[in-house]
Amino acid sequence: MFNQTVRLDLLSFSSIIANWPENTAAHQRARLLEAMKVRGGVTTLEAVRFLDIVDSRPRIVELRKEGYRIKTLWVRQPSECGRMHHVGMYALDIGHAFEANSGRSTSPLNGAGRQMTLSLQF
């Protein structure tokens, strides 16, 4: 098991919501996909808190059916009350990330504006 630090960029989440404002399954998939591309991964807690996706699991299943290779990693992240939990983090498999034909997201990849640090353990 090793520790890895991932930073939480709240501005990138706002931008993603602005790009995909509807609450349809298609827009939820697009928000998840863009978050994985821009941020390198997105946790289930981040999907609820910042992407307005109450249950990200069906959207991930749908993205996988579209051909995206998505890894599920287990990380530690604080809940709203500050307690640490093991939660799933979805990340595109870099070697196969662009095999799907979806093409929904057009956001550039960047890491600017990072704020909060979360500890990840594998």
GIRA-V986285 format. One record per backbone hydrogen bond with DSSP energy under -1.0 kcal/mol. NH is the residue of the N-H (numbers start at 1). CO is the residue of the C=O. E is the energy in kcal/mol with one decimal. If there is no record, write none. Layout:
NH_CO_E ; NH_CO_E
This chain:
4_120_-2.8 ; 6_118_-2.1 ; 8_116_-3.9 ; 13_9_-1.1 ; 14_10_-1.7 ; 15_11_-2.1 ; 16_12_-2.0 ; 17_13_-2.5 ; 18_14_-2.2 ; 19_15_-1.9 ; 20_16_-1.6 ; 28_24_-2.3 ; 29_25_-2.4 ; 30_26_-2.2 ; 31_27_-2.5 ; 32_28_-2.4 ; 33_29_-2.8 ; 34_30_-2.7 ; 35_31_-2.4 ; 36_32_-2.4 ; 37_33_-2.1 ; 38_34_-3.2 ; 39_35_-2.6 ; 40_36_-1.2 ; 42_90_-2.1 ; 44_88_-2.1 ; 47_43_-2.2 ; 48_44_-1.6 ; 49_45_-2.9 ; 50_46_-2.7 ; 51_46_-1.0 ; 53_47_-2.4 ; 60_56_-2.2 ; 61_57_-2.2 ; 62_58_-2.2 ; 63_59_-2.3 ; 64_60_-2.4 ; 65_61_-2.1 ; 66_62_-1.4 ; 67_64_-1.3 ; 68_63_-2.1 ; 71_91_-3.5 ; 73_89_-3.0 ; 75_87_-2.7 ; 77_85_-2.4 ; 79_83_-2.8 ; 82_79_-1.7 ; 85_77_-1.9 ; 87_75_-2.9 ; 89_73_-2.9 ; 90_42_-2.9 ; 91_71_-2.1 ; 93_69_-3.2 ; 96_93_-2.0 ; 99_96_-1.4 ; 115_8_-1.9 ; 116_8_-1.6 ; 118_6_-2.8 ; 120_4_-3.0 ; 122_2_-2.2
